[in-house]
Amino acid sequence: MKKSKESSEHYTWGQNCDGWHLLKTNSLSIIQERMPPHTSEALHYHQKAQQFFFILAGKATFEIEGEVFEVESNEGCHVEAHKNHKIKNEGPDDLHFLVISEPKAHGDRIDEPI
């Protein structure tokens, strides 16, 4: 079945960020997301889900288990289950990316204390 942002379930999260569920099953989730400039998510981990982030446009700054690095357009980053991580958009433009989670990550997230 053909999918796009326009035909997918939309939600908002964090600091005015957007997500679109391109595929939403218990065993696999694919979400297209948009983060405005200078936004960040909270440091967290997943008990079961591993995730792969693929950057479509912009530059993401990741923190995984205390290591900070940048991932640019047409690059990706794998995050194993139980690994503390967060993504930030420190740039001047919107960040667009895919998040692929196996199994689904919704309901599996544990936020770290601030």
URUR-V25988 format. One record per residue. N is the residue number from 1. RES is the residue in one small letter. PSI is psi in radians with two decimals (none if undefined). Layout:
n:N res:RES psi:PSI
n:N res:RES psi:PSI
This chain:
n:1 res:m psi:2.35
n:2 res:k psi:2.35
n:3 res:k psi:2.63
n:4 res:s psi:2.99
n:5 res:k psi:-0.73
n:6 res:e psi:-0.49
n:7 res:s psi:0.20
n:8 res:s psi:2.72
n:9 res:e psi:2.26
n:10 res:h psi:2.57
n:11 res:y psi:2.84
n:12 res:t psi:2.68
n:13 res:w psi:2.85
n:14 res:g psi:-2.34
n:15 res:q psi:1.21
n:16 res:n psi:0.61
n:17 res:c psi:2.72
n:18 res:d psi:2.60
n:19 res:g psi:2.56
n:20 res:w psi:2.12
n:21 res:h psi:1.75
n:22 res:l psi:-0.59
n:23 res:l psi:2.27
n:24 res:k psi:1.58
n:25 res:t psi:2.95
n:26 res:n psi:-0.55
n:27 res:s psi:-0.30
n:28 res:l psi:2.38
n:29 res:s psi:2.33
n:30 res:i psi:2.10
n:31 res:i psi:2.33
n:32 res:q psi:2.29
n:33 res:e psi:2.73
n:34 res:r psi:2.26
n:35 res:m psi:2.17
n:36 res:p psi:2.89
n:37 res:p psi:2.50
n:38 res:h psi:0.69
n:39 res:t psi:2.82
n:40 res:s psi:2.67
n:41 res:e psi:2.91
n:42 res:a psi:2.59
n:43 res:l psi:2.29
n:44 res:h psi:3.08
n:45 res:y psi:2.94
n:46 res:h psi:2.39
n:47 res:q psi:-0.60
n:48 res:k psi:-0.64
n:49 res:a psi:2.35
n:50 res:q psi:2.66
n:51 res:q psi:2.60
n:52 res:f psi:2.14
n:53 res:f psi:2.24
n:54 res:f psi:2.10
n:55 res:i psi:2.14
n:56 res:l psi:-0.73
n:57 res:a psi:2.42
n:58 res:g psi:-2.93
n:59 res:k psi:2.19
n:60 res:a psi:2.51
n:61 res:t psi:2.12
n:62 res:f psi:2.55
n:63 res:e psi:2.09
n:64 res:i psi:2.04
n:65 res:e psi:0.71
n:66 res:g psi:-0.20
n:67 res:e psi:2.27
n:68 res:v psi:2.29
n:69 res:f psi:2.85
n:70 res:e psi:2.55
n:71 res:v psi:2.19
n:72 res:e psi:3.08
n:73 res:s psi:2.43
n:74 res:n psi:0.40
n:75 res:e psi:2.79
n:76 res:g psi:3.03
n:77 res:c psi:2.24
n:78 res:h psi:2.34
n:79 res:v psi:2.06
n:80 res:e psi:2.74
n:81 res:a psi:2.61
n:82 res:h psi:0.07
n:83 res:k psi:2.17
n:84 res:n psi:2.32
n:85 res:h psi:2.82
n:86 res:k psi:2.78
n:87 res:i psi:2.49
n:88 res:k psi:2.63
n:89 res:n psi:1.72
n:90 res:e psi:0.01
n:91 res:g psi:3.10
n:92 res:p psi:-0.15
n:93 res:d psi:2.85
n:94 res:d psi:2.53
n:95 res:l psi:2.23
n:96 res:h psi:2.31
n:97 res:f psi:2.87
n:98 res:l psi:2.48
n:99 res:v psi:2.06
n:100 res:i psi:2.10
n:101 res:s psi:2.38
n:102 res:e psi:2.03
n:103 res:p psi:-3.00
n:104 res:k psi:2.57
n:105 res:a psi:-0.35
n:106 res:h psi:2.27
n:107 res:g psi:0.00
n:108 res:d psi:0.14
n:109 res:r psi:2.34
n:110 res:i psi:1.97
n:111 res:d psi:2.45
n:112 res:e psi:2.55
n:113 res:p psi:2.55
n:114 res:i psi:none
